[in-house]
Amino acid sequence: MLSEEQRTEIKAIIETMIAEAEKELLLLKELTAAVAPDTAIGRISRMDAINNKTVNDAAYRNTRKRLKQLYNVQEMVDDPSYGKCVRCGKPIAYERIMIMPEKRVCVHCST
């Protein structure tokens, strides 16, 4: 069970992670813009640009997903069930919560 001090610390961590994810989304949004055919120097550089866009598109989707999870978990931190694995019901290690507060399962159940 998490103490009030731990919950307060987790809330601060979540707020920091949300701010970082929002900044990252802004950057990735710029990087996922369509690749204009006239900006490429040659065929290879255009292929590189398209490949980079694909990688950035995936990063954008993953960051958006994580941001949504962080917003959801931000509302759940005060719930007494927060910090317990949703699969086995055992407490999730505090260190795991601090690194990935959006995860709702313990290490054993995540594999």
N, C-alpha and C positions, 0 to 999 in steps of 0.2 A: 504494500500500500504506500502511495506517495504522500509525503508530508506537505504541508502548506508551503514551506520554503522551497521544496522541490518543484511544486506546481508553479510557483511564481517564477522560478528560474526557467522552467520549460516554456512558460508563456513568453518570456523575454527572448528565448532562443527562437521560438516560432516567429515572433515579430521580425527578428533579424533575418531569418530565412525567407520570409515573405518579401521583405524589402529587396533582398538580393535577387530573388527569383523574378520580381517585377522589373528590376534593372536589366537582368539577363534577357527577359522577353523583349524588351525594347530594342536591345542590340540585335537579337536574333531576327526580329521582324525586319530590320533593315537588311540583314544578310540573306533573307529568304525571298527577296524581291526577284522578279523574273529576270532572267539573263537576256539582255538585249543582244541581238545578233551583230550589231554594228560596233559593240565595245570590245569584241574579241580581236586579238591580233592575228590569230590563226586558228586552224581547226583544233589543235591540241589545247590551246589556252581556253577555247570555248568549251571543250569537253571537261576540262578541269573546273571551269566555273559552274557547269551543270552538276558535276559530281559534288562540289562544295555546297551547292544549293541543296542537294538531296540530303547531305549530312546535316546541314543547318536546319532543314525542315524537320528532320527526326528529332534534333535537339530541341527545337521549338515546341513540338508536340509533347515531348517528355517533360519539359519545364512547365508547360501549361497544366499538364496532368498533376505534377507535383504541387504546383501552386494551389490548385483546386483542393488537393488533399490537405495541404497546410491550412487553408481557410476552414475546411471542415473540422479538422482536429482542433483548431484554435477555439472553437465553440464547445468542444468536448473535454477540455482539460480539467474543468471543475467537476465533471461527472465522476462519481466514485468508481465506476468501472474502467475509467481511463487508466492505463498502466497494467491492465490485465490482458492476457492473450485471449482473443476472441474465439480461438479454437480449443485450447486446453484449459483456459481459465487461470493458469498460473501467472504470477507477476512477471512482467517483462523487465529485463535488467535495466536499471536506471541509465547506465551508460549507453545502451542501445536507444533508449528514448531520447537522450540528449543529442545523439547523432542523427537519428531518423524519427523525429516525433510523430510523423504521419503514419508510421508502421503500427499496425494493431495486432501483430502476432509476434511471439517470441522467436528466438533464433532456431529452436528445435522444430517448431511448426512451420517455419518459413522454408525449410528445405524439402 
